[in-house]
Amino acid sequence: MSQTLAEKVWDAHIVHQASGEPDLLFIDLHLVHEVTSPQAFDGLRAANRKVRRPELTLLTEDHNVPTQDIDQPIADLVSRAQVDALRNNAKEFGLKIYSLGDIDQGIVHVVGPQLGLTQPGMTVVCGDSHTSTHGAFGALAFGIGTSEVEHVLATQTLPLKPFKTMAITVNGKLPQGSTAKDIILAVIAKISTGGGQGYVLEYRGEAIRSLSMEGRMTICNMSIEAGARAGMIAPDETTFEYLKGRNHAPKDKDWDDAVSYWKTLKTDDDAQFDAEVIIDANSLTPFVTWGTNPGQGVSIDDVVPDPNSFTNPTEKTAAERALVYMDLKAGTKMRDIKVDTVFLGSCTNGRIEDLRAAAAILKGNKVASSVRMMVVPGSAKVAIQAEHEGLPAIFKAAGADWRSAGCSMCLGMNPDKLKPGERAASTSNRNFEGRQGPGGRTHLVSPLVAAATAITGHLSTPDEIK
Amino acid sequence: MEKFLTHTGSALPLRRSNVDTDQIIPAEYLKRITRHGFEDALFKAWREDPSFVLNKPEYKDATILVAGPEFGTGSSREHAVWALMDYGFKVVLSSRYADIFRGNSGKAGLVTAEVSQDVIEKIWVLVEKDSTTQITVDLDKRQVTAGDLVANFQIDDYVRWRLLEGLDDIGLTLRHEAKITEFEKSRPAYKPVTV
């Protein structure tokens, strides 16, 4: 029977199936960080349970670690206690951990792929909604809560109800200046924050095929912002090329066996999706958000929408509320919105390509005096690669602040925060009220728009920069 | 987990859509390593506004949260469910939930009953008129009763059964341990390990 990619990966992991019950799926890789795991380890201790498969589990510190002075003890004592808890749990349960200061430390969704641990056809989970990132490799990857973290630690499985499937077909070629980030912001604006609910999204089409792995990860990363459980892209030569030679990628005969299996991981020609959305990349301009959820986005050439233009009363009310919070007036040109902060980083856009793209624009330019720009690499390895390429020097010469790896200002859990009333252009994934700090205002943008905006002080595209 | 059969209580009308888990509990409060004690962090930013519905004395004993669509979007933090439960909520009523939030609720014992937006609007009107209106959520019958209003609600069959029986998920899975072991033997050699 013909199947979609998601269905193939699902079926290959069924441990137990019975009518009236969820399917029990085997989990190939469990990524763990400090914030959503301590209560899960407590649960194991209380029930006198062990971690079933320590060698399929990887811990790293990312959410609340500082991005400065990382050779010092963490100044925030509550954060330090949580990071210590992760380290102690690693020791007690015999788990691999990449701690602050380790060359492999970083944001969990940057670390997995760069180590070659995320591979096509795998099931990958983590107590973090942006686990959907790993779907870029043709893995079925999704975020889970702490109870499920405990469940996976104890059993290496999860009981799950099958998802529906949605094809997101992106035809054509992206114009100069538009990026993977703009594709996914346009998708979310089109299907809304709830449009993907209950679905695994499969991104297809020419524009997706021509993206690098970094770009594909940016897209799959934000699947959750459309409400989807996961996003996937069928593996191809770009995927194999990225994986080959990485630390944990298969070697020799294992590599050949793996690749021949991975080549079967695509949606069959006559397979049916439960839903399909089509996007034209040819006409796609950079997208930016104006509101307080990631679906409230428009082209940067557009204006802040009038709440009365929404026919759905819930959307109208949400837009009114968002404009009050964002302190914006309907009809204002998006390009006229001034910002005081630019954040380049996160599991969405904190990879080497993102830093390269922003550095190319900042080179020889200065960050506007009214703006502070913070650049936070997604992992220590990304930072090292960036050093190797001379990128930090470019950022610093432009007046930006170059930091150590972590989630940082994406979620305002460490000291990197917006102050009340501050307004950021951010390459992260969520523009929720207070997400980057209480009272802070967020416009989601691509790394190119972030860099151009840092220079001009208002939402801008690179073509405005000399 | 405690068994949940039926619950009767008063309700809090939260007239907002897309209530994301960053609003339910901001990241700052996720640094705690306990599973309880999050009631002070619930809707922390919104509570700073004295006119926010949670601050109104007439709703202080509410145990049923009646919210707009797309409730619980965003971050997977189960702390959102714990904060709601620690505050005293037993049930959430909404027309649409984010998948991860709903899954977390089912694991932790918070009932997420799905009704149409029309029913939500009617309950909002009822409890805004009289905050003492008693609402009954019968999980066995999948029925919500508020004054003269009687409506059926949706909840996943399996989650409903687990909540009714108060069953622990890990215990249920471990009944299949032999099958897990069998599956593990069939995994290809090229699958990676983290060590």
Interface residues (C-beta under 8 A of the other chain):
Chain A: V15 H16 G20 E21 P22 L24 F26 D28 L29 V35 T36 P38 Q39 D42 A47 R49 R52 R53 P54 E55 L56 T57 L58 H63 N64 D76 V78 S79 A81 Q82 A85 K96 G116 L117 Q119 M122 G127 D128 S129 G143 I144 G145 T146 S147 E148 E150 H151 A154 T155 Q156 T157 P159 K161 T193 G194 Q197 G198 I224 E225 G227 R229 H248 A249 P250 D254 W255 D257 A258 Y261 T292 N293 T314 E315 T317 A318 R321 L411 G412 M413 R430 F432 E433 G434 R435 P438 G439
Chain B: R15 R16 S17 N18 D20 D22 Q23 P26 A27 E28 L30 K31 R32 I33 T34 R35 A45 G68 P69 E70 T73 G74 S75 S76 R77 E78 H79 V81 R96 A98 D99 I100 G103 N104 K107 A108 Q117 D156 D157 Y158 D169 I170 L172 T173 L174 H176 E177 K179 I180 F183 E184 R187 P188 A189 Y190 K191 P192 V193 T194 V195
